[in-house]
Structure formats: C-alpha cells, structure tokens
C-alpha cells in the first residue's frame, strides 16, 4: 500500500494521535478530542470536535488554528470543497457556510453522517432507523441505499460507500448490483481509503488499527495504539 494518505486516531483515553509513516509509529499529542476528521487536502491538519462540543481545525506542523463557532457538535465530516458538516448534540445536522462564517442548521436528525468527497453540496447519512441515504441539500436530490441497518458509514475513493451494521459487522455497497456486500468480520470503527474503492482503514474490537484491500486481499497494520476512532486525509 502506498503511503498517500495520512492517518489520525483518537485513542481509548480520548487523546489524539497521528501516524508517522517515515518512522512507522504513532505520534501521540496531549489534547483530548471528542471526534476528528482529517483535512482531505493536507496531511498536516485535522478538523476536530473538542470535549465541550466546539468545532476547530488545527495544522499541527505549522501551529495554525481555526474555529467554527456557533455549534455544539457530537461529530463532524469534511467533503468536497473542504465543506464542513456536523451533527449537533441534539442530533440535528448542520453545514458550515464559509461565505457567512456561520452554521446553517437543518431540521432533520441524523444518526451518522459522511460528507460527499466530490461536492460541497451533498452528504451521505444514516437515519435514526439505521437506513442509509445521500442528500444534495442545494439541489434537493435524494438517494437511498437499501438493505442494511447501519450504525456508521464512510465514503472513499470512487465514492465507494462502506458501513458498519448495527450488529457490528462491516459491509460495502456494490453499485453495479445496487446491493450491500456483507462481510463476516466485526469492526469497531471504519474509515474508507480516500484513494481507492477497494480498501478501508478500520479499528478492530480490540482497538488495534488496520487497513484492508478487500478486492486484492492485502492487509496492513498500524501498531502502537488502542484506538476508538480513526480518520484518513491528505498526505
């Protein structure tokens, strides 16, 4: 696997870390993070939700910080045009409007969201009943991915959609058949490889971090951490 994406994690103790491929190790930071989402344009930076629900961006290499005020979030996701989305503490979703430096709050509740990496207009989401959908909020277009009850989703290369079902087993959407292909392994957390539709990073139930190309049957491990979540961004 080529090191073309930068991997970040939140450890079980809540402190964040970044994988250093040149040393094959995790660099652990001192700050706690409630949720993180890697910047898709650079390996230096990460968006995050602080323990108080506030949303920020930090370039750890250049020591630059940015804040996105006006929300108390439980999760965030970043997609096309580096457009930032969030699910608030009350479960309702929102999108950052950079032209107004404010959050646009919607009325619907979302159990989990994952921004469309190809556009700032759209977001994939898990509804309260576990069903999986995609919505372009600017064009009012909707799409559904039936046949699963999911607790989380992630979108990677080729806009390939992955999920963890409510029973903890992972799955991948097969667009050519309009169906979910369910695998046998349990995953605690997943993050699709942004460079290919064949592979996914994941946290095993024991907290170990791995990458798997399911089409080519290739595996890689990132030792030295017990993680509760991961995110892969720019290199």
N, C-alpha and C positions, 0 to 999 in steps of 0.2 A: 504494500500500500504506500503510495507516495504521500509524503507529509505536505499536503497542500491545504489543510485546514488546521486551525488552532483550537485545541480542546480545553474547555474550562469545566470546573466542577464546584459543587458545594458539598463539603464533607459532612459526615453524620453529625459532627459537632456544630454545624452551621457556618463554619469558616470557609471562604472560597479559596480556590487554587487554580493554577494554570499549568498545563503540560508543557514542559520544555523539551522539544524533540531532539535538540542538539546534545542534551545530557540524558535523555530517556528517564526523566524524573518529573515529579510534581513540585512546583514552587508554591508553597503554602503562604497565604497572606494572613494578616492578623484580624481583618474585619469580618464580621458575620454578615451573611446575605440571606434574605428570605427566598429570593428567586433570582436567577440570572438568565441573560440571553446574549450570546456573543454577537459582537458587531460583525455583520457579514462582509464588511469592506476592508477590515484590517484585523490582524492577529494581536494588535496591541491593546484593544479596547473591548469593553463589555458593558452592556446595559444591565441594571440590577434594581431589584426592589429591596429597600432597606428594611430592617426589622420593624420600623414604625409605619411601613406601607408607602413611604415616599419613593419616587422613581428617579433614577440617576443614570449617568453614563460616566465611565472612567477609563481614561487611557493610562494604563499602569506604567508604561515605558516612558511616557512624556510627562506624567503627573499633571494631567489636564482633567478637569471635572465639569460636568454639566448636570443641571437639574431640570426636571419636568414637573413643575408644581401644579397643584390643584386636584390631586387624586390620592386616595388611599387604596393601594393595589395589593392583590394577592399573587398575581402573575402578570408577566409581560411577554411580548413576542415582537420580533422585528422582521419585516419583509421587504418587498421591492421598494426602491427609492428610500431605503432606510426608514420606512414608515413604522412608527411605534404604536402598538396596540396593547390594551391591558384588560384584565378582569378585575373589577373592584372588590373590596372586601364584602360588599353586599351581593356579589355575583353578577352584576350588570357589566357589560363590556363597554369599552371606550376606545377612541383613536386620537392620537396627538395630531393637532392641526398646527404645523410649523409656521404657516403664514400668519397665524394669530397668537402663537405661543400659548395655546390652551388645549385642554382636552374636550373633545366632543363626546358627550355621554349618550349612549343609546338606551333603549327601554328594555331590551331583551336580556335575560340571564343566560350565561354560558358556563358550562362546567369546565371547559378547557378550550384554549384557542391556539392556533398556529398560523401566523401571517403567511400569505401567499408570497413566495420569494420573487415572483416575476412582476408584481404590480403593487403599488401602494393603495389600490382601491379595494382589495379583497382579502378575506381571511377564511381559513378553514376553522371549524369549531365542532365541539362535542356539546350536544344539547343536554338538558337536565335528565332526559330519559336514556342517555347513552348513544343516541343516534348521531351520525357524523354527516356534516354538511359543509358547503362552501357558499359564501355570500360576497358579491360585489356590492358594497354599500352605495357606491356612487352611481352605478348603472341599474341598481335594483334587480340583479340577476342572482338566482339561487340554483344550487345543485346538491343532490343527495347521494350518499354512498351507502346503500342499504346492505343489511346482512350482518350487522355487528352491534354489540353493545359495548362501547368503549369507555375507558376512564381517561385516556390521554391519546393525543395524536402528534405526529411530526411529519414535516414535508421536506424532501431533499431534492437531489438532482433529478432533472426531468419532471419536476413537480410530482414525484412519486410519494404517495401517501402511505404512512405506516401508523399502526395503532397498538396500544395495549388494551386488551379486553378487560371487562370487569372481573374476570377470574384470573387476571394477571398474565395471560399468555399473549404473545405478540402476533401481529398479522400485517400483511401488506396488500394494498389494493392492486388488483390486476385490471388495468383499464381495458385491455383487449378483450376481457371476458365480463367486464362490469361486475366483478365479484371480489370478495376478500379471500386471500390465501392465508389460512391459519396455520401457524407453526406450533410445535409441541412445547417449546421452552417458555418458562416464565421470565419476565423482565420487570425489574423494579422501576426503571425509567429508560426512555429511549430518545435518541436524537438522530434524525436521518443525516446521512452523509450529504453535504450540500453539493458535492461534485459528481454524484452518480446515483441512479435509481436502484442500483444493485445492493447497496450497503447501508448499514446503520450502526451507530455507536449505541452502547447500552450499559446500564448498570444492572448487574446481576442481583438476585435477592440477598447475597452476602455483602453487597456494597462494592465489589470489585468492578472495574471498568474495562470494557472490551469494545472491539469493532468486528463486525462480521459482514462479509460479502456472501449473501445467501445464494447468489447465482453461480459464483465460482468456488464456493466452499472454502473461503480463505478467512482466517481469524487472526486477530492481533489483540494483545493485552497491554494495558497501561498500569503497571503495578505501583504500589506505594500509597494507596488511598482507599478509604472506605467512604464511598460517596452516596449521597441521596439524590442528586440530580447532576446532569451534565448538559453542555451546550457546545456546539461546534460552529466556528465562524471563519472569518477571513484569515489568510495566512500572512 
